[in-house]
Amino acid sequence: MNFSDMISFAKLFYVTVGGSQNMSLTSGEMETACETLKHMSEQRNDWNQEQKELYKLMVDFVKEKTKG
């Protein structure tokens, strides 16, 4: 994960938990954050493949819901 990926992920997390009503994500930042979350799920050794796939589906669902 590079610095830009970390910033996008942090920004997504901050917006998601209601950290700021004035902050928004660009589509590029959203894409980067979602890909980072999916990549992180693949690194989880304590999840089976079904759990990883379910997590990725949830990430895609949130991504689609935020397109508004």
Beta strands, then each sheet from edge to edge (+ up, - down):
end
